[in-house]
């Protein structure tokens, strides 16, 4: 998974509890992380430095907060995968604002 950024977490406090994630594979080429985000929970501030794909097993609604203070709404779809080209990298937090749990796999390419 991407790197947790505690300094941003401390600066940008939200009321969201930390969601559950588990790294299920981490080798020299790939890191796969299982995410389970309950309503009201957030991913916590973290930085993506490598391109990754996300596959949503159970979809939901998220507020995406960027380190520069911008926010956006994302509605994911079950059974869909998205690829993210992170360029120079980015820091963010995502909060489940829906009524259902969000379950997803994040596949990071090293």
N, C-alpha and C positions, 0 to 999 in steps of 0.2 A: 504494500500500500504506500501511498504517498507519505511524505514526512509530516508528522504532527507539528504544528507551530504553536507552542505554548505562549509565546509573547503576544501573538495576535489574539489568542483565546482570552488572555488576561485583559487586553486592551478593548476588545469588542465583546464584552460579556453579553450573552443572550440568556433568556430564561429556559432555553431548551436543555434537556438532559442529554447526556452522551449516549449515542446509539451503540449497539453491539456490532462488532466486526471481528472477523477471524481470518488470519492469513492461512490459506489452505495449501498453497504451493509457493515456494520462493527459491528460485535457483538462479544460475548465471544469466538467463535470458528472459525470464518471465516471473511476475509476481501476481498471484490470483488471490483476491480478497473477497470473502463472503460478507455481505452487509445485511443487517436486519434492523430497520429503522422504524420504530413504533411512532404513532401519532404524537407530535409534540417533541420528539427527539431530534437531535442534530448530529451531524458527523463530527463536529468539532473543527476548529480551524486547522487546515493543513495545506501543504504546498505540493502541487503536481509538477514534477520536473521531467517526466517521461510520458510519451504518448500512451494512451490507454483506450480500451473499449469497455463499455458497460452493457451487461445483459440483464434486463429486468425480468425476474421470475414472477414477481407480484408488483404491479404498478401502483403509482400514487401521485400525490401532488407535493411539490417541494418549492420552498423559497430558497433561491440561490443568492448568497451574500458574497460579494467580492471584497478583497482587501482594500480597494479604493472607496468603499462605501456604497457602491451601486448594488441594487437588488433586482432580481428577476424571478418570474414564476415559471416553473417547469412542470408539465404533466407528462409523466412517463407512461409507456404502454407495455403491458405484459407480452413477453415473447419477442420483444424488439431489442436490437442491439444498436448502440451508437458508438462511433469512433471519435476520439477527441485528440486533435493535434494541439499540443500545449505550447508550441513555439518555444519562447524563452522561459516558460513555466508560469504558473499562476497560483495564487492563494485564495482559498474560499472556505465557506461553511455552507452546508445544505441542511434545511430543517423540514421535516415532514409536517405539512400543514393540512393533510387530508385526514380522513377517518379510518383508513386502512393501513396496515403495516406495509412497508416497502421492503422487498427482498430482491437483492441484486448481486451479481458477480462483477467485480472490477478486474480486468485483465490488463496489467501494465507491462509494456514492452521495454526491456532494459537495453 
